[in-house]
Amino acid sequence: MQTHKNRVAVVSGAAKGIGQELAIQLAQRGAALALLDIADLSQTCELIEEAGGQAIAIHCDVSQETDWIAAGEVVKNHYGRCDILVNNAGIYPNVHFDELDFKTWRRTFEINLDSMFLSAKVFVPMMRANGWGRIVNVSSTSIVTNAVGVSHYMASKMGIIGFTRGLANDLGKDFITVNSLAPALTATPGTSHIPDVVRDNIVNLQAFKRMAVPNDIVGPMLFLTSEDAQFVTGQVLAVDGGMMKTC
């Protein structure tokens, strides 16, 4: 088991789903958590405390620079450092191009992509000061599917991959790893609105004919945030039940 003892981890989108499960398992492995979300984080905090871990909850709209700056101050004042940053927050609005307006396009990019840049600007200096860092940006395997109504979402997730690879180059001199994890469609509250036909089409592309669950995604995330991943950077790790293999 990878240990994260004495590490401080910042996880966005931690109120539910993948982010919540990751936060709990990081705490079980010894990390101290800073949980970010625009939704109520009390349940995640309670689950972490029940597991014997420690966490602070920070209300954060990840599309807003001021919220990230404020979150950074809270983390610095409370823990004095940041070792791990997992950008997990995101939205999945299913809107066909014919109905897609610029407001929805921009909001998708603000939350899914702009947040990656804003978070890195705040927390990379802390990692540099400690001489150690792990950044994981959550993208998606939707970029290889034939799903309709997600052109804006797919574009934002492709942007994450480009940003991840570029940032990995920039931070290589600091030995801060930057990777992207691309999960398949995962059964979480945030994907419950997706039509059954879309779910079925995605599952049919996979070698494993079932939807992913948060625990499927968390194991690879724990690796990418661990000491074991010290020579892995600029990569996109697909955790998709074999979807990319079959496309």
C-alpha positions as CSV (number, residue, x, y, z in Angstrom):
1,M,0.0,0.0,0.0
2,Q,1.3,3.5,-0.9
3,T,1.7,5.6,2.1
4,H,0.9,9.3,2.2
5,K,2.0,9.9,5.8
6,N,2.8,13.5,6.6
7,R,1.6,14.7,3.2
8,V,-0.9,17.5,2.8
9,A,-3.4,17.0,0.0
10,V,-5.7,19.5,-1.6
11,V,-8.7,17.8,-3.4
12,S,-11.3,19.8,-5.3
13,G,-14.8,18.4,-5.9
14,A,-14.5,16.5,-2.6
15,A,-18.1,16.7,-1.5
16,K,-19.2,13.5,-3.3
17,G,-18.2,10.9,-5.9
18,I,-14.6,10.3,-6.9
19,G,-13.3,13.3,-4.9
20,Q,-14.9,12.2,-1.7
21,E,-13.7,8.6,-2.1
22,L,-10.1,9.8,-2.9
23,A,-10.1,12.1,0.1
24,I,-11.1,9.3,2.5
25,Q,-8.5,6.9,1.2
26,L,-5.8,9.5,1.3
27,A,-6.7,10.2,4.9
28,Q,-6.5,6.4,5.6
29,R,-3.0,6.4,4.3
30,G,-1.9,9.2,6.5
31,A,-2.4,12.4,4.5
32,A,-4.0,15.6,6.0
33,L,-6.7,16.9,3.7
34,A,-7.9,20.3,2.5
35,L,-11.3,19.7,0.9
36,L,-12.6,22.1,-1.7
37,D,-16.1,22.3,-3.1
38,I,-19.0,24.7,-3.7
39,A,-21.3,22.0,-2.1
40,D,-21.5,21.0,1.5
41,L,-18.4,19.1,2.6
42,S,-19.6,18.1,6.1
43,Q,-20.2,14.4,5.1
44,T,-16.7,14.0,3.7
45,C,-15.2,15.6,6.8
46,E,-17.2,13.3,9.0
47,L,-16.1,10.2,7.1
48,I,-12.5,11.2,7.2
49,E,-12.7,11.9,11.0
50,E,-14.4,8.5,11.5
51,A,-11.4,6.9,9.6
52,G,-9.0,8.6,12.0
53,G,-7.9,11.3,9.6
54,Q,-7.9,15.1,9.7
55,A,-9.5,17.5,7.2
56,I,-10.5,21.1,6.7
57,A,-13.4,22.2,4.5
58,I,-13.0,25.2,2.2
59,H,-15.9,26.6,0.2
60,C,-14.5,27.2,-3.2
61,D,-15.9,28.1,-6.6
62,V,-13.1,26.6,-8.7
63,S,-13.8,29.0,-11.6
64,Q,-12.9,32.0,-9.4
65,E,-9.3,33.2,-9.0
66,T,-10.2,34.9,-5.7
67,D,-11.6,31.7,-4.2
68,W,-8.4,29.8,-5.1
69,I,-6.2,32.5,-3.6
70,A,-8.3,32.5,-0.4
71,A,-8.1,28.7,-0.3
72,G,-4.4,28.8,-0.6
73,E,-4.1,31.1,2.4
74,V,-6.3,28.8,4.5
75,V,-4.1,25.8,3.6
76,K,-0.9,27.7,4.2
77,N,-2.1,29.0,7.6
78,H,-3.5,25.7,8.7
79,Y,-1.0,23.2,7.4
80,G,1.9,25.3,6.3
81,R,2.4,23.4,3.0
82,C,0.8,21.6,0.1
83,D,2.3,18.4,-1.3
84,I,-0.5,17.0,-3.4
85,L,-3.1,18.8,-5.6
86,V,-5.9,16.8,-7.2
87,N,-8.0,18.9,-9.6
88,N,-11.2,16.7,-9.6
89,A,-14.0,19.3,-9.8
90,G,-15.8,19.4,-13.1
91,I,-19.2,19.6,-14.8
92,Y,-20.8,17.5,-17.5
93,P,-23.6,19.5,-19.1
94,N,-25.2,17.4,-21.9
95,V,-26.2,19.9,-24.5
96,H,-26.4,19.3,-28.2
97,F,-24.5,21.8,-30.3
98,D,-27.7,23.2,-31.8
99,E,-28.8,24.2,-28.3
100,L,-25.4,25.1,-26.9
101,D,-25.0,28.7,-26.0
102,F,-21.8,30.6,-25.3
103,K,-22.6,31.0,-21.6
104,T,-22.7,27.2,-21.2
105,W,-19.5,26.8,-23.3
106,R,-17.6,29.4,-21.1
107,R,-18.9,28.0,-17.8
108,T,-17.7,24.5,-18.8
109,F,-14.3,25.8,-19.6
110,E,-14.1,27.9,-16.5
111,I,-14.8,25.0,-14.2
112,N,-13.2,22.2,-16.1
113,L,-10.1,23.9,-17.4
114,D,-9.5,27.4,-16.0
115,S,-9.5,25.8,-12.5
116,M,-6.4,23.8,-13.4
117,F,-4.4,26.9,-14.1
118,L,-5.7,28.8,-11.2
119,S,-5.0,26.1,-8.7
120,A,-1.5,25.5,-10.0
121,K,-0.7,29.2,-9.7
122,V,-1.6,29.1,-6.0
123,F,-0.1,25.7,-4.9
124,V,2.9,25.2,-7.1
125,P,4.9,27.8,-5.1
126,M,4.2,25.8,-1.9
127,M,5.4,22.6,-3.6
128,R,8.6,24.3,-4.8
129,A,9.3,25.5,-1.3
130,N,9.1,21.9,0.0
131,G,11.0,20.4,-2.9
132,W,8.2,17.8,-3.6
133,G,4.9,17.8,-5.4
134,R,2.3,15.8,-7.1
135,I,-0.4,17.3,-9.3
136,V,-3.2,15.2,-10.8
137,N,-5.7,16.8,-13.3
138,V,-8.8,14.8,-14.0
139,S,-9.7,14.6,-17.7
140,S,-11.9,12.1,-19.4
141,T,-12.0,9.2,-21.9
142,S,-15.0,10.9,-23.5
143,I,-12.5,12.4,-25.9
144,V,-12.5,9.1,-27.8
145,T,-16.2,8.4,-27.8
146,N,-18.9,9.1,-30.3
147,A,-21.2,10.7,-27.8
148,V,-23.4,13.5,-28.9
149,G,-24.1,16.7,-26.9
150,V,-20.7,17.0,-25.3
151,S,-18.6,19.0,-27.8
152,H,-17.9,21.6,-25.2
153,Y,-17.1,19.1,-22.5
154,M,-14.8,17.1,-24.8
155,A,-13.0,20.3,-25.8
156,S,-12.4,21.3,-22.2
157,K,-11.1,17.8,-21.3
158,M,-8.7,17.8,-24.2
159,G,-7.5,21.2,-23.0
160,I,-6.7,19.6,-19.6
161,I,-4.4,17.1,-21.3
162,G,-2.6,19.8,-23.2
163,F,-2.2,21.9,-20.1
164,T,-1.0,18.9,-18.1
165,R,1.7,18.0,-20.6
166,G,2.9,21.6,-20.8
167,L,3.0,22.1,-17.1
168,A,4.9,18.9,-16.6
169,N,7.6,20.3,-18.8
170,D,7.7,23.6,-17.0
171,L,7.9,21.9,-13.5
172,G,10.3,19.2,-14.4
173,K,13.2,21.2,-13.0
174,D,11.5,21.3,-9.7
175,F,10.8,17.5,-9.7
176,I,7.1,18.2,-9.3
177,T,5.1,15.6,-11.3
178,V,2.0,16.6,-13.3
179,N,-0.2,13.9,-14.7
180,S,-3.8,13.5,-15.9
181,L,-6.1,10.7,-15.1
182,A,-8.8,10.0,-17.6
183,P,-11.7,8.0,-16.1
184,A,-14.5,6.3,-17.9
185,L,-18.0,7.5,-17.2
186,T,-18.3,6.8,-13.5
187,A,-21.4,6.2,-11.4
188,T,-21.6,9.3,-9.2
189,P,-24.2,11.9,-8.3
190,G,-22.7,14.2,-10.8
191,T,-23.4,11.8,-13.7
192,S,-26.9,10.7,-12.7
193,H,-28.5,13.1,-15.2
194,I,-26.9,11.4,-18.2
195,P,-29.4,9.6,-20.4
196,D,-29.4,5.8,-20.3
197,V,-28.7,5.6,-24.0
198,V,-25.5,7.6,-23.6
199,R,-24.4,5.4,-20.6
200,D,-25.1,2.2,-22.6
201,N,-23.2,3.5,-25.6
202,I,-20.1,4.2,-23.5
203,V,-20.2,0.9,-21.6
204,N,-20.5,-1.0,-24.9
205,L,-17.2,0.6,-26.0
206,Q,-15.4,-0.9,-22.9
207,A,-13.9,-4.3,-22.5
208,F,-15.6,-4.4,-19.1
209,K,-19.3,-4.1,-19.6
210,R,-20.2,-2.1,-16.6
211,M,-19.9,1.5,-15.4
212,A,-17.0,2.5,-13.3
213,V,-17.5,3.3,-9.6
214,P,-15.4,5.8,-7.6
215,N,-13.2,3.1,-6.1
216,D,-12.1,2.0,-9.6
217,I,-10.7,5.4,-10.2
218,V,-9.1,6.1,-6.8
219,G,-6.5,3.4,-6.8
220,P,-4.6,4.8,-9.8
221,M,-5.0,8.3,-8.3
222,L,-3.3,7.1,-5.1
223,F,-0.4,5.8,-7.2
224,L,0.0,9.1,-9.1
225,T,0.1,11.0,-5.8
226,S,2.6,8.7,-4.1
227,E,6.4,8.4,-3.8
228,D,6.2,5.5,-6.2
229,A,5.3,7.8,-9.1
230,Q,8.4,9.9,-8.8
231,F,9.5,9.3,-12.4
232,V,6.1,9.5,-14.0
233,T,5.1,12.9,-15.4
234,G,3.3,14.4,-18.3
235,Q,1.2,11.2,-18.7
236,V,-2.4,10.5,-19.3
237,L,-3.5,7.4,-17.4
238,A,-6.8,6.0,-18.8
239,V,-8.9,4.2,-16.2
240,D,-11.7,3.2,-18.5
241,G,-12.3,-0.5,-18.4
242,G,-10.6,-0.9,-21.8
243,M,-12.4,1.8,-23.7
244,M,-9.4,3.4,-25.4
245,K,-8.1,-0.1,-26.3
246,T,-11.2,-0.9,-28.2
247,C,-11.6,2.5,-30.0
